[in-house]
Amino acid sequence: MALAGAVRCWRLGAGPSSLQMQALSLHMSKTAMGASQKDFESAMNQVKLLKKDPGNEVKLKLYALYKQTTEGPCNTPRPGVFDLINKAKWDAWNALGNLPKETARQNYVDLVSDLSSSDSSSQVKPEADRKQPGYETLVVTSEDSITKIMMNRPAKKNALTIQMYREIMLALEAASKDDSTIIVLTGNGDYYSSGNDLMNFMNIPPGEMEKEAKNGAILLRDFVGCFIDFPKPLVAVINGPAIGISVTILGLFDLVYASDRATFHTPFTHLGQSPEGCSSYTFPKIMGQAKAAEMLMFGKKLTAREACAQGLVTEVFPDSTFQKEVWTRLKAYSKLPRNTLHISKQSIRNLEKEKLHAVNAEENSVLQERWLSDECINAVMSFLSRKAKL
Ligand SMILES: CCCCCCCCCC/C=C\CC(=O)SCCNC(=O)CCNC(=O)[C@H](O)C(C)(C)COP(=O)(O)OP(=O)(O)OC[C@H]1O[C@@H](n2cnc3c(N)ncnc32)[C@H](O)[C@@H]1OP(=O)(O)O
């Protein structure tokens, strides 16, 4: 069973009461006697029904216990240094040493039982009830005429995987048609987003780099295009540091509210990359040529207050009251006449659309070439081999 397979599909299937029943029955069977093969199979099914992502550490533990139960001690060669995901999985399995299969099975069943119990109790939270199904990397909710799209990879600082770019596009597409007045993009955890997931550059077979760079540029063009064309008011709720693409697209938002803990960082030169998200056009327009150059060319990191002074951020709030103040404000705005608000947005934005699409296309063609450069490849390798951080 692949790690992804072990944890996929959590949002599908049984509702809270049936989950609670299954968790209870797993718990009863494990306490009465050692876990049976039937308990193990039931636990494997139970894993697929979990709604809350337990995080990578737990997923690795589940993977390792699964392998130990079904195959015994780790018996395969260690994957190569750049095969980071398989190496982490191998390490987790190998760490179980000679743990007997029966003990591994019991531990797997126990772990799933614990996860199911906390998952069931978390389901009574109102937000879980409102959560839209079908997203693995986002939590999308709608309430008070506001659709909130929350990036949900807190352990990875909400770094954007290919799947996440696609899910954000899907969520925006759905939100453009739902009955919400305002759409919010925000992050779960201590970061807003650390930008493009540098793992997107990994596991590319030899000789496929050019093709993948082309596909990456198409994906990025479509992603940024969704923001350019988005018809309703778009609000960024910046709960913490923001890096790379998560910063550059802010010029396409209508409001940007930031916690005073947030920072804004576009270190493209350090990464051998060039500006995207239409920032080569929107940033000089918003903050002037000189300030834009400091950010986009020289990678100057701005505090929330500096970003506000330069016009990139609408308003900064103290972190301790950030969520309360921002959501109170947004709930009030969401009661404004919906159609008028949307028409006003069109008036403000429509004149620029053609220009923005042209800028988007140009930026992506430059980036496509940058991704193939030694400067970019070395910077990515440096981060992934833990030699560099921003
Ligand atoms: C040829 C194919 C091309 C395909 C292209 C697809 C589309 C591309 C679009 C390109 C667009 C945009 C460019 C950008 O966005 S550039 C910005 C890229 N971001 C970074 O360089 C940030 C790198 N991260 C860091 O420097 C640090 O992690 C941090 C954010 C400063 C946080 O440091 P920390 O010490 O507080 O936490 P740390 O332990 O490092 O992080 C926790 C775990 O999260 C992982 N992680 C964080 N950010 C990223 C990231 N951007 N990519 C991948 N992984 C990330 C980190 O590795 C830790 O993981 P683990 O716990 O060790 O497993």
The ligand as an SDF file (V2000), in Angstrom:
LIG
                    3D

 63 65  0  0  0  0  0  0  0  0999 V2000
   10.5430   22.0250  -13.8020 C   0  0  0  0  0  0  0  0  0  0  0  0
    9.2550   21.8210  -13.0690 C   0  0  0  0  0  0  0  0  0  0  0  0
    8.6460   23.0730  -12.6390 C   0  0  0  0  0  0  0  0  0  0  0  0
    7.3400   22.9100  -11.9090 C   0  0  0  0  0  0  0  0  0  0  0  0
    6.8610   24.2590  -11.4990 C   0  0  0  0  0  0  0  0  0  0  0  0
    5.4580   24.3140  -11.0000 C   0  0  0  0  0  0  0  0  0  0  0  0
    4.9530   25.7190  -10.8480 C   0  0  0  0  0  0  0  0  0  0  0  0
    6.0100   26.6220  -10.3120 C   0  0  0  0  0  0  0  0  0  0  0  0
    5.5590   27.9680   -9.9530 C   0  0  0  0  0  0  0  0  0  0  0  0
    6.7500   28.7470   -9.4620 C   0  0  0  0  0  0  0  0  0  0  0  0
    6.2990   29.8730   -8.7700 C   0  0  0  0  0  0  0  0  0  0  0  0
    6.8260   30.4830   -7.7190 C   0  0  0  0  0  0  0  0  0  0  0  0
    8.1960   30.5850   -7.2060 C   0  0  0  0  0  0  0  0  0  0  0  0
    8.2060   30.6560   -5.6960 C   0  0  0  0  0  0  0  0  0  0  0  0
    7.2330   30.5780   -5.0080 O   0  0  0  0  0  0  0  0  0  0  0  0
    9.7510   30.8410   -5.0920 S   0  0  0  0  0  0  0  0  0  0  0  0
    9.5940   30.5200   -3.3440 C   0  0  0  0  0  0  0  0  0  0  0  0
    9.9370   29.1040   -3.0080 C   0  0  0  0  0  0  0  0  0  0  0  0
    9.9690   28.9470   -1.5840 N   0  0  0  0  0  0  0  0  0  0  0  0
   11.0990   28.7830   -0.8830 C   0  0  0  0  0  0  0  0  0  0  0  0
   12.1930   28.8020   -1.4180 O   0  0  0  0  0  0  0  0  0  0  0  0
   10.9480   28.5500    0.6020 C   0  0  0  0  0  0  0  0  0  0  0  0
   11.7820   27.4010    1.0580 C   0  0  0  0  0  0  0  0  0  0  0  0
   11.5640   27.1790    2.4960 N   0  0  0  0  0  0  0  0  0  0  0  0
   12.3500   27.7460    3.4560 C   0  0  0  0  0  0  0  0  0  0  0  0
   13.2540   28.4940    3.1910 O   0  0  0  0  0  0  0  0  0  0  0  0
   12.0150   27.4030    4.8750 C   0  0  0  0  0  0  0  0  0  0  0  0
   11.3610   26.1500    4.8950 O   0  0  0  0  0  0  0  0  0  0  0  0
   11.0830   28.4630    5.5520 C   0  0  0  0  0  0  0  0  0  0  0  0
    9.8250   28.6990    4.7290 C   0  0  0  0  0  0  0  0  0  0  0  0
   11.8690   29.7610    5.7290 C   0  0  0  0  0  0  0  0  0  0  0  0
   10.6220   27.9520    6.9470 C   0  0  0  0  0  0  0  0  0  0  0  0
   11.7690   27.6120    7.7220 O   0  0  0  0  0  0  0  0  0  0  0  0
   11.5430   26.9090    9.1680 P   0  0  0  0  0  0  0  0  0  0  0  0
   12.8850   26.6080    9.6970 O   0  0  0  0  0  0  0  0  0  0  0  0
   10.6300   27.7000    9.9900 O   0  0  0  0  0  0  0  0  0  0  0  0
   10.7570   25.5590    8.8160 O   0  0  0  0  0  0  0  0  0  0  0  0
   11.2650   24.3120    7.9840 P   0  0  0  0  0  0  0  0  0  0  0  0
   11.6570   23.2280    8.9350 O   0  0  0  0  0  0  0  0  0  0  0  0
   12.2530   24.6910    6.9560 O   0  0  0  0  0  0  0  0  0  0  0  0
    9.9250   23.8910    7.2130 O   0  0  0  0  0  0  0  0  0  0  0  0
    9.0040   22.9050    7.6990 C   0  0  0  0  0  0  0  0  0  0  0  0
    8.8280   21.8650    6.6320 C   0  0  0  0  0  0  0  0  0  0  0  0
    8.2560   22.4820    5.4730 O   0  0  0  0  0  0  0  0  0  0  0  0
    9.0900   22.2440    4.3260 C   0  0  0  0  0  0  0  0  0  0  0  0
    8.9920   23.3840    3.4210 N   0  0  0  0  0  0  0  0  0  0  0  0
    8.7910   24.6530    3.7450 C   0  0  0  0  0  0  0  0  0  0  0  0
    8.7130   25.4120    2.6540 N   0  0  0  0  0  0  0  0  0  0  0  0
    8.8890   24.5960    1.6000 C   0  0  0  0  0  0  0  0  0  0  0  0
    8.9190   24.7810    0.2000 C   0  0  0  0  0  0  0  0  0  0  0  0
    8.6940   25.9840   -0.3620 N   0  0  0  0  0  0  0  0  0  0  0  0
    9.0950   23.7190   -0.5970 N   0  0  0  0  0  0  0  0  0  0  0  0
    9.2660   22.4920   -0.0660 C   0  0  0  0  0  0  0  0  0  0  0  0
    9.2490   22.2300    1.2740 N   0  0  0  0  0  0  0  0  0  0  0  0
    9.0540   23.2870    2.0880 C   0  0  0  0  0  0  0  0  0  0  0  0
   10.4770   22.0690    4.9160 C   0  0  0  0  0  0  0  0  0  0  0  0
   11.2840   21.3590    4.0140 O   0  0  0  0  0  0  0  0  0  0  0  0
   10.1440   21.2750    6.1720 C   0  0  0  0  0  0  0  0  0  0  0  0
    9.8680   19.9460    5.7710 O   0  0  0  0  0  0  0  0  0  0  0  0
   10.3200   18.7090    6.6980 P   0  0  0  0  0  0  0  0  0  0  0  0
    9.5700   18.8750    7.9830 O   0  0  0  0  0  0  0  0  0  0  0  0
   11.8080   18.8530    6.8690 O   0  0  0  0  0  0  0  0  0  0  0  0
    9.9270   17.5100    5.9180 O   0  0  0  0  0  0  0  0  0  0  0  0
  1  2  1  0
  2  3  1  0
  3  4  1  0
  4  5  1  0
  5  6  1  0
  6  7  1  0
  7  8  1  0
  8  9  1  0
  9 10  1  0
 10 11  1  0
 11 12  2  0
 12 13  1  0
 13 14  1  0
 14 15  2  0
 14 16  1  0
 16 17  1  0
 17 18  1  0
 18 19  1  0
 19 20  1  0
 20 21  2  0
 20 22  1  0
 22 23  1  0
 23 24  1  0
 24 25  1  0
 25 26  2  0
 25 27  1  0
 27 28  1  0
 27 29  1  0
 29 30  1  0
 29 31  1  0
 29 32  1  0
 32 33  1  0
 33 34  1  0
 34 35  2  0
 34 36  1  0
 34 37  1  0
 37 38  1  0
 38 39  2  0
 38 40  1  0
 38 41  1  0
 41 42  1  0
 42 43  1  0
 43 44  1  0
 43 58  1  0
 44 45  1  0
 45 46  1  0
 45 56  1  0
 46 47  1  0
 46 55  1  0
 47 48  2  0
 48 49  1  0
 49 50  1  0
 49 55  2  0
 50 51  1  0
 50 52  2  0
 52 53  1  0
 53 54  2  0
 54 55  1  0
 56 57  1  0
 56 58  1  0
 58 59  1  0
 59 60  1  0
 60 61  2  0
 60 62  1  0
 60 63  1  0
M  END
$$$$
